[in-house]
Amino acid sequence: MTAPFTLTAPREALLAAVQTAFGAVERRNTIPVLANLLLESCETGLTVSGTNLDVMTTVATGLGCQPKAHAGITVPAALTHDILRKIPQGCEVTLAEGKNGQMTLTAGRSRFQLSTLPAADWPKLEDKSGALETRFSLTAARFAAMLAGVDFAISTEETRYYLNGVYMHELGGSLITVATDGHRLARAVLAGVADAEGMPGVIIPARTVDLVSKALAAAPKDAVLDIAVSENRVTFETGAVRIASKLIDGTFPDYPRVIPEGGANRWRFDVAALGEAVDRVSTISSERGRAVKMGWGRDTLDLTVVNPDAGDGREDMSVEAEDGEDVEIGFNAKYLAQMLAHMTGRATVTMAGPGAPARFAPVHQEHEAIEMTFVLMPMRV
């Protein structure tokens, strides 16, 4: 008979692990064990896992527990997280497996009895394609920047499920992430990821993108991220955190076709100045999605937002025309503002005309490893 599970650890270390694993747990579940966290022990210490069947987060804590080889036990995720969050800092927390499916949690003068479920009920994420096909590593901070640069463009429209995530693929030794909702598109390119050559293009679900982004934000600046990709699963591992996720089973659009590669009309502008101007003229509108009309001239950009019920807002700013003719075009003010928030310094915009998509790109600096491209579809004004 296996000895009962016991653990004594600092509240902060245990809370950090529980909080990270809890991110993969759905608040509402029809399967009881999915509302729980799995606690396992091995020679290297305690691991804490959470899952929703599509993605699983596992945190290796290094916290010593007994016995060192335990089949595991599951505890209520939300309840355990809330208790640890409310326990005073600096406390020692003890978890002790009792009889009749109970886990006792004590800290100072606080004592809680938590109902448990057997680890045997815990689901496993299976990789149906067999061996993982592609493995590569890169700086965690760079991949975090690649996700942060595109995730705002992920579609939330469930009928177009293949757009509900970030498309990751390899091309010519470069790793590329892309997101689009059909109205705007964002692409990040990182050159020099040779080990990713031959990787199949995969669509990472939005929930997984969020979990990975949070894990990378908490990682040290010099952390390395290991990525493993197969046809139906992707795994991210950095430090003590491992996130394994199913992929979206669908075909991502042939996105290069909508990125204007040429365009007879091209301007250079200051990103911060344009963002502030768009924010000011949009004040007149109660609808964040109302179009902002932009008149791109030789050295001046005129911005106008019209609200039939309140009036209009107008502003002009300096720009530099690099090629082409004047263009009047409209964009969704909210989408334009969100895109500009992901750029700094100076940028260029290229467009064929008022009815064509516009390509925005920060002026690339030699020290910048990631090259960003954004596309906005026009609106009638």
N, C-alpha and C positions, 0 to 999 in steps of 0.2 A: 504494500500500500504506500502511495506517495505521501511524503510528509507535507503538512499544510504550508501554503505560501505565506511568507512573512517578509516585510521590508521596513526599514527605518531610514529616512532620508530627509535632507533639508527641504522645507516647503517650496523654496524657489526653484530648485532643480526638478522636483516632481511636477510642479505646476507648468514649467516650461515645456516639458515633454507631453503632458496631458493636453495642453492648449494647442500644440502643433498637431497632434494626432486627431484631436477633436474637430479640426477643420474639415476633415473628410466625412464626418458623420452628419446625416440628415436629421433635422429636428423631428420630423414626423416619419414613422416607419411602420409598415405593416408586418415586418419580420422583427420580432423582439430583439434578437441578438445584434441587429444592425444599429440599435440605439446604445450599444455598449462599446467600451474599449477593451481590447485584449491585452492582458498583462502576461508576459512570458519571462522566464528567467533562463539564463545560460551561463557559461563560464565567464563571459565578459560583462554580465550584469543584466539589469532589467531592460526589456524593450516594451514600448507602448504602441499599439496600432489602432487605427480607426478606419472604417470603410463604409461606402455606400453601394457596394458591388461593382461600381464603375471605376473607382479610384481608391487606392489604399495608401495611407501614410503610416510609416513605421519609424519610430524614434528609438535609437539605441542610447540609453542613458549612462551606462557604466556604473549605475548605482547597484551596490551589492544587495542581493536578496537570497533567501533560502527557501527551498533547496536550489542548488545551482542548475539543476536540470528538472524543470517543472513543466508539466504539460500545458500549463496556462490556466487563466481564469478571466472571466469578463465582468466588468463593473459598469454601472450606468454612466454614460459619458457626460451628459449635461449636469447631472447631480454631482459627480465627482469633481468636475471642473469648477462648479459654483462653490462647493465646499472649500476647495484648495484656494480659490481666489479670495475668499473671505477670512481665511485663517491669517493671523498676524504674521508679518515678515519675521524671519529669523527663527520660526518654530521648527521643531523636529516633528515629522509626520510618520506615524506607524500604521502600516496596513497588515492585517492579520486575518488569514482565512479561518473561518470558524465552521461550525456544523450547520446543517440544514440550509446550505446555499447562502450563507451570510459572509460578508467581509466587514471587519471592524476597522474603522479609521479613527485614530486618536491623535490629537495635537493639543498639548497643554491640558486645559480642563475640558476641552471639547471631545465628544465621543459620538460617533455615528455608526449605525448598522446599515450596511448597503446590501441589497439583494443582488445575487450574482446569477450568471448562466454559465453552463459548462463550455470550455474552450472547444469541445468537439463540435459544437454548433456553429463555430466561426467559419465563414466562407473563405475559400481560397480563390485568388485571381489566377486563372489558368491562361497560359500562352499557347493557343491552339496551333500556332505555326511551327512549334518545335523550338529549335535553338534560336537565340537572338541573332539577327543577321548583321547588325552594324553597331559597333561600340566606338565612342570617341569621347574626348575630354576637352574642355575649354574653361577659361576663367569664368567663374560664377557671375561676377559683376557684369561681364560683357553679355552673357546670355540674358541676365536680368534686364539689361538695357534693351536688348532685342525684343523681349516680350513687352516691356513698358512702352516701347515706341509704336507698337501696333495693336495692342489689346483693346484700345478704345474703339476700334473700327469693327470689332466682332459683332455679328448680327445676333439679335435676340428673337428673330422671327422663327418660330418652331417649324413652320412648314418648309423652310429652307435650312434644314438641319445641318447640311454640309457646310454652312457658313457660320455655324455656332461654335467656332473655335479658331485656332491659329494653325495655318498650313505651314509645315516645316519641310524643307527639302534642300537638296544639295545641287549645286551647278558649278562645274569648273573649279572645284576646290573651295568654293564659298558656301557657307551655311546661310540659308535664307528663311526668314519668317514673314508671313503675309496674313493680313486679315482684311475682310471687306464685308460690307452689308449691302452692297449694290449701289449705294449712294456715295460712299467714300472708300478709299483703299489706302492701306499703309503697308510699306515693305521695308524690311531691314536686312542688310547684306553684310556679312562678316567674312572677309577673305582669309585664306590660309588655314582652313580646317580640313586638311588633307585626309584625315582618318574617316571623315564622313562620306568619302567618295563611294558612290554606289548605293547610298541610303535610299530606301523607298520614300516617296513623298507621303507624309502622314498628316492627319488633321487632329490636333490636340484639343480636347474639349475645353470650353471656357472655364469650367470648374477646376480642372487640372491646372490650367494656366494661372488661375488665381492662387492655388495652393503652392505651386512652384515659385511664383513671384514672392509670396510671403516668406517662404523658406529661404530664398536667396537674399531677401532683404535682411534677414536675421543672421546670415552667414558672415564670417570675417571677410574683409576686403580682398584678401589674397586667396580666398577659398577656390578650390577647383571643383567643377561640376562634371560628373561622369554621366553620360547619356547612352542608353542602349535602346535600339529601335528594331522592332520586328513588324510584320504585316498587320498585327492587330493589337500590339501593346508597346508602350514606351515607358521607360524607367529612368528617373532622375535621382541621382544620389550625390549629396554633398555633406561632408562631415558625418554627423550622426543621423541625418534625415534621409529617408528613402521614400520616394513617391512612385508607385507603379499604377499605370492607368490604361484602361481600354482606349482605343482610338475611335473616332467617328468613322463609321463605315459608309463612305460616300466618296464622290468624285468632286474635288475642288475645281472651280472654273479655271479655264485657261486664262489666268489673270494678265499675263504679259500683253494680251491683245488690247486691253483697255488702257494701258499706260502709254501716253503719247511720247513717242521716241523723238519725233521731230517737232514741228510746230513753227509756223512762220513768225510768231509774235512772242517776244521774250522780254521780261523785266527783272530787275534786281531791286530788293526792298529790305527795310529793316523790320525784322520779325516783331520785336517788342512794340515798335511804333504802330504797326498795322493791327496787332492784337488789341492795343489800347483804343485805337480809333474805332474798331469794330464794336468793342464793348460800349463805347460812348454812344454811337449812333443807334445801337440796338436798344438803348434805354427807352426809346419812344414806343417800342413795341411790347405788348404784354405777352406775345407769343415768341418763345425763344427760337422757334424754327422758322420765323418769317425771313424772307429773302433780304439780303443786303445787295443793293445794286452797286457795281463797281465799274467806274469809267477809267480805264487804263490809258493815259495819254503819254506824251513824250517824256515829260518830267514830273507829271502830277497824277495822282490817283484820287478820283472823286468817289466818296462813299455816300450812299443814300439809303435810308430805311423809311418806308411810308406806312403809316397806320391810319386808315380811313377814319377811325374813331377818335384819334388823338392828335394827329398832325404828322410831321415828318422830322427826321434828324439827318443832318448833312455835315460832312467834314471832308477836308482834302489833306493830302500829305505828299511829301516828295518821294519820287521813285526814279529809277534810272532805266530808260528804255535801251535794250541792247540790240533789238532787231524787230522788224515788222511794223505793223500799223496799229492805230488806236483800236481798242476793243471795249465794248460795253457788255458786261456779263453779270449774272446774278448767282449768288450762292446762298445756301442755307446758313444763316448767321451762327447757329449753334455748332454745326459741323465745322465751319470755318474757324471758329474760336477754339474748339477742341484740337483741331489740327495744329494751329499756331502755338498752342500750349506745349506741343511736343517738339518745337524747334527753338533754337536760340541764334543770336547773331544776325547774320544776313542770309537771305535766301533768294531763290529765283522762282519765277512762275512762267510756264510755257503753255501756250494755248493756240489752237488753230483758228478759233473764232468763237462767237458768243454761244453757239449751240454745241460746242465740243467739250469734252472733259479737259480739265486743267491739271497740269503736273506741277507740284510744288516740291522743291528740294532745298535743304539747307546748303549753303556754300561749303563744300567739303574741305576740311583742314587736314593737312598731312598727318597730324598727330592723332586724328580720330580714326578708330578702328572700324566703326560701323557707319555704313552709308545708308541714309534714309531717303525714301521717296514716298510722296503722298499724291493721291489723285482725288479730285472732287468733281462730281457731276454738277452741271449747271442747273439753275432754276429759272423759270420764266419770271420776268419782272416787268 
